[in-house]
Amino acid sequence: NVFSKQYRLQILEGRHQNEIRILYEDAVFIRNYSWWNFLRKNYFIKDNDGKAQVKILSCIQKVKIAEGPHKGEILTLDGKEVKRGIRLIWQNYAKAWRAIPFGKFYLNSIFVAICVTIGQVFTSSLAAYAFARLRFPGRDKLFFGYIATMMIPYSVTMIPVFILMKVMGWRDTYQALIIPAMFSAYGTFMLRQFFMTLPSDLEDAAKIDGCSFLGIYRRIIIPLSKPALATLTTFTFMGNWGAFLWPLIIIDSPEKKTLPIGLAYFQNLYTTDWTLLMAGSVMALLPIIIVFVFNQRFFVEGIKLGAIKG
């Protein structure tokens, strides 16, 4: 039997002579507020035939039971009782999944991130094509004015956008999460700079064959821009997957909340359930890793393309 919630220990010898408390099953945390709070240690408090047994890191040699069964007993450790490393408790992933509507939050984040990524790549590529390959009056001034919006902090535009969403009746809807994020000055700038590096001879040949502007965009520009599109796709997906502030203020219904807001449920004013929060964070990393691995080959292709001269 493990009585991990019944003991409070005090470290008497070693590098960290702090009071430690049992917070979760099979593990305790150092009480002082330092980065040690975030590490799961191998403190194991077990009762074996009425006597407390302790397995702890080797830097600590003696502990005293301050509360709980065997109060006042001093336990001295020898080398055989020392257990190094970090113990992985796989049950925390299942606990984190059941503690909140994790599946619903996960699907919401995937849906919103995919829609925003597709929309932003599409709108940015169209705008970048117009600024890079088409000629019309005021093109450069309009482009620089559009790029200048990147200098405006998000906190300045957040309230007007929120009011606009409320007037349009989109508050607490998926449209409010997706549509405002589908337009990006950064994405337009990045793709425009890449489109300008493409040889114009291909475009001239397509015009001679009677290809329209949209045909050139679809048949020439987009197929040659896979490295830039993959980069923008990765950045956009990562940015919207981890978005917290805008979904927090625009969404009220629990069934529409995204995963970053769901992970915040493991924190409250006084305590934080670090084990479940870290388990949920690990599960939240999986889509980002998948997107990066899928787009990695396009990054390599872009590096090779930039290395070719002449």
C-alpha positions in Angstrom: 0.0 0.0 0.0 1.2 3.5 -0.8 0.2 6.2 1.7 1.5 9.1 -0.4 -1.2 11.6 0.7 -0.7 10.9 4.4 3.0 12.0 4.9 4.7 15.3 5.2 8.5 15.0 5.3 11.3 17.3 6.2 14.8 16.9 4.6 17.4 17.0 7.3 20.6 16.5 5.2 21.6 17.1 1.6 21.7 19.9 -0.8 18.0 20.8 -0.6 17.0 21.0 3.0 13.5 22.1 2.4 10.2 20.9 3.5 8.5 18.6 1.0 4.8 17.6 0.8 3.0 14.7 -0.8 0.8 16.1 -3.5 0.1 13.3 -5.9 0.2 9.5 -5.8 3.8 8.1 -5.7 5.4 11.5 -5.8 6.1 14.6 -3.8 7.4 18.0 -4.6 9.8 20.4 -2.8 7.7 23.1 -1.2 9.8 26.1 -1.9 8.9 28.1 -5.1 11.7 27.3 -7.5 12.2 25.5 -10.7 12.3 22.2 -8.7 8.6 22.5 -8.3 8.2 21.4 -11.9 10.3 18.2 -11.7 8.8 14.9 -10.7 11.1 13.4 -8.2 11.5 9.8 -7.1 10.1 10.1 -3.6 8.2 7.0 -2.7 6.6 6.6 0.7 5.5 3.0 1.3 4.4 1.1 4.4 6.1 -2.3 4.7 5.1 -4.3 7.8 4.3 -1.2 9.8 7.6 0.6 9.0 8.0 3.5 6.6 10.3 2.9 3.6 11.6 5.8 1.6 13.3 5.9 -1.8 14.7 9.3 -2.7 17.4 11.0 -4.8 21.0 10.3 -3.7 21.6 14.0 -2.9 19.4 13.7 0.2 20.6 11.3 3.0 18.2 11.8 5.9 14.5 12.7 6.1 12.1 13.1 9.0 8.4 12.3 9.0 6.7 15.5 10.2 3.1 14.4 9.8 1.2 11.3 9.2 1.9 7.7 10.3 5.3 7.2 12.0 5.4 10.9 12.9 8.8 12.0 14.2 10.7 9.0 12.8 14.0 9.8 11.2 14.8 7.7 8.1 18.4 7.3 7.0 19.1 6.2 3.5 21.9 4.0 2.2 23.0 3.4 -1.3 20.7 0.4 -1.8 17.6 2.5 -1.2 18.5 5.3 -3.6 16.7 5.3 -6.9 17.8 7.8 -9.6 15.9 9.2 -12.5 12.3 10.3 -13.2 9.4 8.0 -12.9 6.9 8.1 -15.8 3.3 7.7 -14.8 1.4 7.0 -17.9 -1.9 7.1 -16.2 -1.7 10.9 -16.1 -2.5 11.0 -19.8 -5.7 9.1 -19.2 -6.5 11.3 -16.2 -5.9 14.5 -18.1 -8.1 13.3 -20.9 -11.0 12.5 -18.5 -10.5 15.5 -16.2 -11.8 18.0 -18.9 -13.6 17.6 -22.3 -10.2 17.0 -23.8 -11.4 15.4 -27.0 -13.8 18.2 -27.7 -11.2 20.8 -27.1 -8.8 18.9 -29.3 -11.2 18.7 -32.2 -12.1 22.3 -31.9 -8.4 23.3 -32.1 -7.7 21.0 -35.1 -10.8 22.4 -36.9 -10.0 26.0 -36.3 -6.2 25.7 -37.0 -6.8 23.8 -40.3 -9.4 26.3 -41.5 -7.3 29.3 -40.6 -4.2 27.7 -42.2 -6.0 27.0 -45.5 -7.6 30.4 -45.6 -4.5 32.3 -44.7 -2.3 30.5 -47.2 -4.9 31.1 -50.0 -5.5 34.8 -49.3 -1.8 35.5 -48.7 -0.8 33.8 -51.9 -3.4 35.6 -54.0 -2.3 39.0 -52.5 1.4 38.2 -52.9 0.9 37.2 -56.5 -0.9 40.5 -57.2 1.8 42.6 -55.5 4.7 40.6 -57.0 3.7 39.9 -60.6 0.9 42.3 -61.6 1.4 46.0 -62.4 -1.3 48.5 -61.4 -1.3 52.1 -60.2 -0.3 52.5 -56.5 0.8 48.9 -56.2 4.0 49.6 -54.1 2.3 52.3 -51.9 -0.6 49.9 -51.2 1.9 47.1 -50.4 3.9 49.2 -48.0 0.7 50.5 -46.3 -0.4 46.9 -45.9 3.0 45.9 -44.5 2.9 48.9 -42.1 0.0 47.2 -40.3 2.5 44.7 -38.9 3.8 47.5 -36.7 0.5 47.9 -34.9 0.4 45.8 -31.7 -2.3 43.1 -31.5 -3.6 44.6 -28.3 -4.6 47.8 -30.2 -6.6 46.0 -32.9 -8.1 43.3 -30.6 -10.9 45.5 -29.1 -12.1 47.0 -32.4 -12.2 43.5 -33.9 -14.1 42.2 -30.9 -16.7 45.0 -31.3 -17.0 44.3 -35.0 -17.6 40.6 -34.3 -20.2 41.5 -31.8 -22.0 43.8 -34.2 -22.0 41.2 -36.9 -23.5 38.6 -34.5 -20.4 36.4 -34.7 -19.5 36.5 -31.0 -19.2 32.9 -29.5 -19.0 31.4 -33.0 -16.5 29.5 -35.1 -16.6 32.3 -37.6 -15.1 34.7 -35.1 -12.2 32.3 -34.5 -11.5 31.6 -38.2 -12.3 34.6 -40.4 -10.3 37.4 -38.7 -7.2 35.2 -38.7 -7.4 34.3 -42.4 -5.7 37.5 -43.5 -2.0 38.1 -42.7 0.3 40.9 -43.7 3.3 38.7 -42.7 2.2 35.8 -45.0 1.6 38.2 -47.9 5.1 39.8 -47.4 6.9 36.4 -47.2 5.2 35.0 -50.3 5.6 38.2 -52.3 9.3 38.1 -51.7 9.5 34.5 -52.8 7.3 35.1 -55.9 9.7 37.9 -57.0 12.6 35.4 -57.2 10.8 33.2 -59.7 11.9 33.7 -63.3 9.6 35.9 -65.4 10.4 33.9 -68.6 8.0 31.2 -67.5 5.2 33.7 -67.0 5.9 35.4 -70.4 5.8 32.0 -72.1 2.4 31.2 -70.4 1.0 34.6 -71.6 2.1 33.8 -75.2 0.2 30.5 -74.9 -2.9 32.4 -73.8 -2.8 31.6 -70.1 -4.8 34.0 -67.9 -3.5 35.6 -64.7 -5.3 33.0 -62.6 -4.0 30.3 -64.8 -0.4 31.5 -64.3 -1.1 31.6 -60.6 -2.4 28.1 -60.5 -0.2 26.3 -63.0 3.2 28.1 -62.5 3.4 30.2 -59.4 1.9 27.8 -56.9 3.7 24.6 -58.0 7.1 26.4 -57.9 6.4 27.9 -54.5 6.0 24.8 -52.4 8.9 25.6 -50.0 7.5 29.0 -49.2 3.9 27.7 -48.9 5.0 24.9 -46.6 6.9 27.4 -44.4 3.8 29.6 -44.2 1.6 26.6 -43.5 3.8 25.5 -40.6 4.0 28.9 -39.0 0.3 29.6 -39.4 -0.7 26.3 -38.0 1.6 26.6 -35.0 0.4 30.1 -34.3 -3.3 29.3 -34.4 -2.9 26.0 -32.6 -1.4 27.8 -29.6 -3.6 30.9 -29.7 -5.0 31.7 -26.3 -6.0 35.3 -25.9 -8.5 35.7 -28.8 -10.4 32.5 -28.2 -10.5 33.4 -24.5 -12.3 36.7 -25.0 -14.5 35.8 -28.0 -15.8 32.3 -27.0 -18.1 31.7 -24.0 -19.6 28.3 -24.7 -17.5 25.4 -23.3 -18.2 23.2 -26.4 -16.5 25.8 -28.6 -13.4 26.4 -26.6 -10.0 25.4 -27.9 -7.3 23.3 -26.4 -5.1 26.1 -24.9 -8.1 27.3 -22.9 -8.8 23.7 -21.9 -5.3 23.3 -20.5 -5.8 26.4 -18.4 -8.5 24.5 -16.5 -5.7 22.7 -14.7 -4.7 26.0 -13.1 -6.6 28.0 -10.5 -5.8 30.9 -8.2 -4.0 28.9 -5.6 -2.8 25.6 -7.0 -1.8 24.0 -10.3 -2.2 20.4 -11.2 1.2 20.2 -12.9 1.1 16.5 -13.6 -2.1 16.7 -15.6 -1.1 20.0 -17.2 2.2 18.6 -18.4 0.5 15.4 -19.7 -2.0 17.5 -21.6 0.7 19.7 -23.0 2.6 16.7 -24.4 -0.6 15.5 -26.1 -1.1 19.0 -27.5 2.4 18.9 -29.1 1.5 16.0 -31.4 -0.2 17.9 -34.3 2.6 20.4 -34.4 5.2 17.6 -34.7 3.1 15.9 -37.4 2.8 19.1 -39.5 6.6 19.8 -39.1 7.6 16.3 -40.1 5.2 16.4 -43.1 6.6 19.8 -44.3 10.2 19.1 -43.6 10.9 17.8 -47.1 9.7 21.1 -48.6 12.1 23.0 -46.3 15.0 20.9 -47.7 13.8 21.5 -51.2 13.8 25.2 -50.6 17.4 25.1 -49.3 18.5 23.3 -52.4 16.6 25.7 -54.6 18.4 28.7 -52.9 21.7 27.0 -53.4 21.4 26.9 -57.2 23.0 29.9 -58.8 23.1 31.1 -62.4 
